[in-house]
Amino acid sequence: MAYYNNQREPVNEVETKVWSCVSDDCAGWMREAYSFDEEPKCPLCKSEMKREVRVIPEIK
């Protein structure tokens, strides 16, 4: 990470497939590429999860 005048280098953001918790009380989500289950349960509250696409920082 390079710094210039106390500002960070811009991070590339990309559309990414994720699993998102369906519970209104939980904000849990995970990248689909890092899930080992076909239909995972939320690791935070154990609720079901649904697929969606989010624009998030790219992992290299």
Buried (B, 14 or more C-beta within 10 A) or exposed (E): EEEEEEEEEEEEEEEBEBBBBEBEEBEBBBEBEEBEEEEBBBEBEEBEBEEEEEEBEEEE
